[in-house]
Amino acid sequence: MRRALFVVNPTGVRHLGELRRRCEEAARGHGWEALLMVTQAGDSSLTLHAQVRGYLEEGGERLVFAVGGDGTVRACAHDLAGTGVPLAVLPRGTANLFAHALGLPADAARALEVGFGDASRQVDLPFADGMPFVAMAGMGLDAAVVGSTPPWLKSGLGWVGYALVGAPHVFMPPRPVRLCLDGGPVLERHAHAVVVGNVGVLPGGFHLLPGALVDDGLVDVGVLSPGGLAGWARLGRRMVSGRPPRPGRHHPDLEHLRARVVELSTPEVSPRQLDGDMVEPGATMSVVVEAGALVVKAPPRAAE
């Protein structure tokens, strides 16, 4: 039996009944049976993983749709990694950075067609301290801003909400950070934040890590250290223009690096985030890439 599981985060869905109808019709039209699993705010991650694994263990041809943002995609990817079961994405979150990097349509009808279509790609799945992420992990100022932005501001204003919350932090001094890439020498830096990306574009279309690819076996590392308001303005102009410094080239406001394994440490405990969701603060973060671990329904490489 061909059963497609739709894991739905209701936060970004205005009319759940209409969504259910469209998913069921699209599934029937392609010879599948649709099964919707709507997550709830009180559900633990263990509950979600148990339900997805139970679906996978039923046997038969399987396909999982993540209906939500990067956090929902991450939760599904956790259980699908290494199984060969394809992941499709129906973008309904605040940022949808992973879907954007894959060139997936935001329109529900078109996204369903891609999900039930034949085209697929194998992409990388990075893990930070054993926890997967599909778009970006951050340590420092970016995570602090994510944690301070209220949900209503995220859903109402998107990236503008993050900018409003982050504006008061532009005058804060950078803090010491140590980086080790692929077991090489330790790099000593002073930075406001370190962002490790499987994708390179931030919400709003800002190019933080140009050239980042989801299927190159690497993660891109951005060390942000703008000096005061002028430094943030320079960095902003570069991000808008899409011409930040290329990997390996140092710029006083942003250093761009690439690696398969990234070790980060700070003298003090720092806020940390994965795909826009806060995780427990810590003084370290270890990122490892599992190359080609995830099969996704997507057109050939385009948007990256």
C-alpha positions in Angstrom: 0.0 0.0 0.0 1.3 3.5 -0.9 0.6 5.7 2.1 1.9 9.3 2.3 2.3 10.8 5.7 1.7 14.5 6.1 3.4 15.9 9.3 1.5 19.2 9.8 2.6 22.0 12.0 -0.7 23.9 12.4 1.0 27.2 13.4 1.4 28.2 9.7 -1.9 26.7 8.5 -4.9 29.0 8.4 -7.5 26.4 7.3 -6.7 22.9 8.4 -9.8 21.4 6.9 -9.0 22.8 3.4 -5.4 21.6 3.7 -6.5 18.1 4.5 -8.9 18.1 1.5 -6.1 19.3 -0.9 -3.6 16.8 0.5 -6.0 13.9 0.2 -7.1 14.9 -3.3 -3.5 15.2 -4.5 -2.6 11.9 -3.0 -5.5 10.1 -4.6 -4.7 11.7 -7.9 -1.2 10.1 -7.8 -2.3 6.7 -6.5 -1.5 7.3 -2.8 -3.5 7.2 0.4 -3.0 10.3 2.6 -2.4 10.1 6.3 -2.3 13.4 8.2 -0.5 13.8 11.6 -1.1 17.2 13.1 1.5 18.2 15.7 0.4 20.0 18.9 2.3 22.5 21.0 2.4 20.1 23.9 3.7 17.1 22.0 7.3 16.1 22.9 9.8 15.3 20.2 9.8 11.7 21.4 6.1 11.4 20.6 6.6 12.8 17.1 9.6 10.5 16.4 7.7 7.5 17.7 4.8 8.2 15.4 6.9 8.7 12.3 9.0 5.6 13.1 5.8 3.6 13.5 4.6 4.8 10.1 7.9 3.8 8.5 7.8 0.3 10.1 4.4 -0.5 8.5 6.2 -1.4 5.3 5.2 -0.7 1.7 6.1 2.3 -0.3 6.5 5.4 1.9 6.6 9.2 1.4 6.7 11.9 4.1 5.6 15.5 3.7 6.8 18.1 6.1 4.1 20.8 6.2 5.6 23.7 8.1 8.9 25.5 8.4 12.5 24.4 8.8 11.8 23.1 12.3 9.1 20.7 11.0 11.5 19.7 8.2 14.2 19.0 10.7 11.9 16.8 12.9 11.0 14.7 9.9 14.6 14.5 8.5 15.7 13.2 11.9 13.8 9.9 11.3 14.2 9.7 7.5 18.0 10.1 7.4 19.7 7.0 6.0 16.4 5.2 5.3 16.0 6.1 1.6 12.4 7.2 2.3 11.9 10.5 0.5 11.0 13.7 2.2 8.7 16.2 0.5 8.2 19.8 1.8 5.1 21.9 1.7 6.5 25.2 3.0 4.3 26.8 5.7 6.8 28.4 8.2 8.3 31.8 8.9 11.5 31.3 7.0 11.5 28.1 4.9 15.2 28.4 4.2 15.7 24.8 3.3 12.8 24.8 0.8 14.1 28.0 -0.7 17.5 26.5 -1.2 16.0 23.6 -3.0 13.9 25.8 -5.3 10.6 24.4 -3.9 7.4 26.3 -4.7 5.6 28.1 -1.9 2.2 27.4 -3.6 0.5 24.4 -2.1 -0.7 22.9 -5.4 2.7 23.1 -7.0 4.5 21.8 -3.9 2.2 18.8 -3.8 3.0 18.1 -7.5 6.7 18.2 -6.7 6.3 16.0 -3.7 4.4 13.3 -5.7 6.6 13.7 -8.7 9.5 11.6 -9.8 12.4 14.1 -9.3 14.4 13.7 -6.1 17.9 14.6 -4.8 20.2 13.4 -2.1 21.2 16.1 0.2 23.4 16.5 3.3 22.2 16.5 6.9 24.4 18.2 9.5 24.2 17.3 13.2 25.0 19.8 16.0 25.9 17.8 19.2 24.0 14.9 17.7 20.9 17.0 16.8 20.1 17.4 13.1 19.4 20.7 11.4 18.6 21.4 7.7 19.2 25.1 7.3 21.3 26.9 10.0 22.7 26.4 13.5 23.9 29.4 15.4 25.8 30.3 18.6 25.9 33.8 20.1 24.0 36.9 19.1 21.9 35.3 16.3 20.6 32.7 18.8 19.9 35.3 21.4 17.8 37.3 18.8 15.9 34.1 17.8 15.2 33.4 21.5 14.0 36.9 22.2 11.7 37.3 19.3 8.1 36.5 20.3 6.2 34.0 18.2 3.5 36.6 17.2 6.3 38.9 15.9 7.9 36.1 13.9 4.6 35.0 12.3 3.4 38.6 11.7 6.5 40.3 10.4 8.9 37.5 9.5 12.5 38.6 9.2 11.5 42.2 10.0 10.5 40.9 13.5 14.0 39.5 14.0 15.6 42.8 12.8 13.5 44.8 15.3 14.6 42.6 18.2 18.2 42.5 17.1 18.6 46.2 16.6 19.5 47.0 20.2 22.4 44.5 20.1 24.4 46.2 17.4 26.6 48.1 19.9 27.5 45.0 22.0 31.2 44.1 21.9 32.2 40.8 20.3 33.2 37.9 22.5 36.1 35.4 22.2 35.4 32.2 20.3 37.6 29.3 19.3 37.0 27.3 16.0 38.6 24.1 14.8 37.8 23.0 11.3 38.3 19.4 10.2 40.8 18.8 13.0 43.1 21.6 11.9 44.7 24.4 14.0 42.5 26.2 16.5 41.4 29.7 15.2 41.0 32.4 17.8 38.4 35.0 17.0 36.3 37.7 18.6 32.8 37.5 17.2 29.2 38.5 17.9 28.0 35.2 16.5 29.0 32.1 14.6 26.5 30.6 12.1 26.9 27.2 10.6 24.9 26.8 7.5 23.7 24.0 5.2 22.1 26.8 3.2 23.4 30.4 2.6 20.4 32.7 2.5 18.7 34.2 5.5 15.0 35.2 5.9 14.3 38.1 3.7 16.7 36.9 1.0 19.9 38.2 2.6 23.0 36.3 1.4 25.0 35.5 4.4 27.0 32.5 3.1 27.1 32.7 -0.7 27.7 29.5 -2.6 26.5 27.3 0.2 25.0 24.0 -1.2 22.9 21.4 0.5 24.7 18.5 -1.3 28.5 19.3 -1.3 29.3 17.3 1.9 30.3 20.6 3.7 28.8 23.2 6.0 29.6 26.9 5.5 30.7 28.8 8.6 30.1 32.5 9.0 32.0 34.4 11.8 30.2 37.7 12.3 32.2 40.5 13.9 30.9 43.8 12.7 32.4 46.8 14.4 29.6 49.1 15.7 26.8 50.6 13.6 29.1 51.2 10.6 30.2 47.6 10.6 26.7 46.3 10.6 25.8 48.7 7.8 28.6 47.4 5.7 27.6 43.9 6.3 24.0 44.6 5.6 24.9 46.2 2.2 27.0 43.2 1.3 24.2 40.8 2.3 21.6 42.7 0.3 23.8 42.9 -2.8 24.6 39.1 -2.5 28.4 39.9 -2.6 29.7 39.0 0.9 33.3 37.7 1.1 33.9 34.4 -0.6 35.0 31.4 1.5 38.6 31.7 2.7 38.6 35.5 2.2 38.6 37.5 5.4 36.5 40.6 5.7 36.6 42.7 8.9 32.8 42.2 9.4 32.4 38.6 8.2 34.7 35.6 7.8 33.4 32.8 5.6 34.8 29.3 6.0 33.9 25.7 5.0 34.4 22.3 6.6 33.0 18.8 7.2 33.6 19.0 11.0 33.3 22.2 13.0 34.2 22.5 16.7 33.1 25.8 18.5 33.8 26.9 22.0 33.4 30.1 24.0 34.6 31.0 27.5 31.1 31.5 28.7 27.8 29.7 28.1 26.1 31.1 25.0 22.6 30.9 23.5 22.3 28.3 20.7 19.7 27.7 18.0 18.9 25.1 15.3 16.8 26.1 12.4 15.2 29.0 14.4 14.4 26.8 17.5 16.3 27.4 20.7 18.3 24.5 22.3 19.9 24.4 25.6 22.6 27.1 26.0 26.2 25.8 26.1 29.9 26.8 25.8 30.6 24.4 22.9 29.0 23.1 19.7 30.2 20.3 17.6 28.9 20.0 14.0 29.4 17.0 11.7 28.0 16.6 8.2 26.4 13.3 7.0 26.8 13.7 3.3 23.9 12.6 1.1 22.0 11.2 4.1 18.6 12.6 3.1 16.5 12.0 0.0 14.2 15.0 -0.8 11.6 15.5 -3.5 13.0 18.5 -5.4 13.8 19.7 -9.0 17.4 19.6 -10.2 19.8 22.1 -8.5 18.6 25.6 -9.3 17.9 28.1 -6.5 21.2 27.5 -4.7 
